Amino acid sequence: MFQQAQRDGRFFVVSPDSALPGRCVKCNADCSAFQVLRKISTLSAWYPLFSSAGWNAHCADDLPIHIPYGLCLRHRLERLARALVIAIFSLGAILCFTFFNANPKLSPTIDLLAIMLPFPLLTTALTIRPVLRPRRVHHGLAWFTGAGDAFLESLPELNAEPEDTVEALAA
């Protein structure tokens, strides 16, 4: 296993003992102060079903992958704004529904809002994705998307040989 995060094309690859650099994963700006923690499991999704039958016994040693990654101020604010939009739509939908149930003789506007506010809430919740999205977990390694091009370019290639090995082979 490796200690440093690496890239594999448009993905970056980490293991349970990897550490990401202290830079924003979106724009590669320095941001060593703020860390967001993402945790994924390396166990198969079918593990609870088949573990009692003795299958997937080789997965028991796999560890969850904790990925602390950095975000610059701009991307932290964007992440917070997404959560705030969902919270506002949720609160509005709850209030309209409460007013609708408390007094059914209120204006048709409250009725319409009680019916219509869940739609932008659902749309917002479905279109907002997490910053880092796992695409594949295999043998204790996780492949993620969501990182910016500048951040990916700063990481070494996954299967690239170290320069010392290439120079020794050339000599």
C-alpha positions as CSV (number, residue, x, y, z in Angstrom):
1,M,0.0,0.0,0.0
2,F,1.1,3.6,-0.5
3,Q,1.1,6.5,1.9
4,Q,0.4,9.3,-0.6
5,A,-2.8,9.8,-2.5
6,Q,-2.4,9.2,-6.2
7,R,-4.3,9.8,-9.4
8,D,-5.7,7.4,-11.9
9,G,-6.8,9.4,-14.9
10,R,-9.8,11.6,-13.7
11,F,-9.9,9.7,-10.4
12,F,-7.7,10.0,-7.3
13,V,-6.9,6.9,-5.3
14,V,-6.5,6.6,-1.6
15,S,-6.0,3.8,0.9
16,P,-6.8,3.7,4.7
17,D,-3.3,5.0,5.5
18,S,-3.2,7.7,2.8
19,A,-3.1,11.4,3.4
20,L,-4.3,14.1,1.1
21,P,-2.1,17.2,0.7
22,G,-3.3,20.3,2.6
23,R,-4.8,21.9,-0.5
24,C,-8.3,22.5,-1.7
25,V,-9.5,19.4,-3.7
26,K,-11.4,21.6,-6.1
27,C,-9.0,24.5,-7.0
28,N,-5.6,23.3,-5.4
29,A,-5.4,26.5,-3.2
30,D,-3.6,26.2,0.1
31,C,-6.0,25.4,2.9
32,S,-4.3,23.5,5.6
33,A,-6.6,24.8,8.4
34,F,-10.0,23.4,7.4
35,Q,-10.5,19.7,6.9
36,V,-13.7,17.8,6.0
37,L,-13.8,14.1,6.9
38,R,-15.3,11.6,4.5
39,K,-15.6,7.9,5.6
40,I,-16.4,5.0,3.3
41,S,-16.3,1.3,3.9
42,T,-14.2,-1.1,1.9
43,L,-16.5,-4.0,2.7
44,S,-18.8,-5.3,0.0
45,A,-22.4,-4.1,0.2
46,W,-23.4,-7.7,0.4
47,Y,-21.1,-8.5,3.4
48,P,-23.9,-8.5,6.1
49,L,-26.0,-10.9,4.1
50,F,-23.3,-13.4,3.3
51,S,-21.0,-13.1,6.3
52,S,-23.1,-15.5,8.4
53,A,-22.7,-18.2,5.7
54,G,-18.9,-17.8,5.8
55,W,-18.7,-16.1,2.4
56,N,-16.7,-12.9,2.1
57,A,-14.5,-14.0,5.0
58,H,-11.5,-12.3,3.3
59,C,-13.2,-8.9,3.7
60,A,-13.0,-9.0,7.5
61,D,-9.5,-7.4,7.5
62,D,-10.6,-4.5,5.3
63,L,-10.6,-1.2,7.1
64,P,-12.9,1.8,6.5
65,I,-11.2,4.6,4.7
66,H,-11.2,8.0,6.4
67,I,-10.4,10.8,4.0
68,P,-9.8,14.2,5.5
69,Y,-9.7,16.6,2.6
70,G,-9.3,20.4,2.5
71,L,-11.5,23.0,1.0
72,C,-10.6,26.7,0.5
73,L,-12.9,29.4,1.8
74,R,-14.8,29.8,-1.5
75,H,-15.6,26.1,-1.7
76,R,-16.4,25.9,2.0
77,L,-18.9,28.7,1.5
78,E,-20.4,26.9,-1.5
79,R,-20.8,23.8,0.5
80,L,-22.5,25.7,3.3
81,A,-24.7,27.5,0.9
82,R,-26.0,24.2,-0.5
83,A,-26.9,23.0,2.9
84,L,-28.6,26.3,3.6
85,V,-30.7,26.1,0.5
86,I,-31.9,22.7,1.5
87,A,-32.6,23.9,5.0
88,I,-34.6,26.9,3.8
89,F,-36.8,24.9,1.5
90,S,-37.3,22.3,4.2
91,L,-38.3,24.9,6.7
92,G,-40.6,26.6,4.2
93,A,-42.3,23.4,3.3
94,I,-42.8,22.4,7.0
95,L,-44.2,25.9,7.9
96,C,-46.6,25.9,4.9
97,F,-47.8,22.4,5.7
98,T,-48.3,23.4,9.4
99,F,-50.3,26.5,8.4
100,F,-52.4,24.5,6.0
101,N,-53.2,21.9,8.7
102,A,-53.8,24.5,11.4
103,N,-56.3,26.6,9.5
104,P,-57.7,25.1,6.3
105,K,-59.5,28.4,5.5
106,L,-56.3,30.4,4.8
107,S,-55.8,31.7,1.4
108,P,-55.1,29.5,-1.6
109,T,-51.6,30.8,-1.6
110,I,-50.7,28.7,1.5
111,D,-52.4,25.7,-0.1
112,L,-50.3,26.2,-3.2
113,L,-47.1,26.7,-1.3
114,A,-47.7,23.6,0.8
115,I,-48.1,21.6,-2.3
116,M,-45.3,23.2,-4.4
117,L,-42.4,23.7,-1.9
118,P,-41.5,20.1,-1.7
119,F,-40.7,20.1,-5.4
120,P,-37.8,22.6,-5.3
121,L,-36.6,20.9,-2.1
122,L,-36.5,17.5,-3.9
123,T,-34.9,19.0,-7.0
124,T,-32.2,20.8,-4.9
125,A,-31.5,17.7,-2.8
126,L,-31.1,15.5,-5.9
127,T,-28.9,17.9,-7.9
128,I,-26.5,18.7,-5.0
129,R,-23.8,16.1,-4.9
130,P,-21.1,15.6,-2.3
131,V,-17.7,17.1,-3.0
132,L,-15.9,13.7,-3.2
133,R,-17.8,10.8,-4.6
134,P,-16.5,7.2,-4.3
135,R,-16.6,5.3,-7.6
136,R,-14.9,2.1,-6.8
137,V,-13.5,0.4,-3.7
138,H,-11.3,-2.6,-4.3
139,H,-8.7,-4.4,-2.1
140,G,-8.5,-1.5,0.4
141,L,-8.2,1.2,-2.2
142,A,-10.9,3.8,-3.1
143,W,-11.2,5.7,-6.4
144,F,-12.9,9.1,-6.1
145,T,-14.2,11.7,-8.4
146,G,-15.0,15.3,-7.7
147,A,-11.5,16.7,-7.5
148,G,-10.4,19.6,-9.7
149,D,-8.0,19.3,-12.5
150,A,-5.3,21.4,-10.8
151,F,-5.5,19.2,-7.7
152,L,-5.3,16.0,-9.8
153,E,-2.3,17.2,-11.7
154,S,-0.4,17.7,-8.4
155,L,-0.7,14.1,-7.5
156,P,1.6,11.3,-8.8
157,E,0.2,8.8,-11.3
158,L,-1.0,5.5,-9.7
159,N,1.0,3.0,-11.7
160,A,3.9,5.2,-12.6
161,E,7.4,3.9,-11.7
162,P,9.5,6.1,-9.4
163,E,12.1,8.2,-11.2
164,D,14.9,6.4,-9.4
165,T,13.8,3.1,-10.9
166,V,13.5,4.5,-14.4
167,E,17.0,6.1,-14.2
168,A,18.4,2.8,-12.9
169,L,16.9,0.9,-15.8
170,A,18.1,3.4,-18.3
171,A,21.7,3.1,-17.0
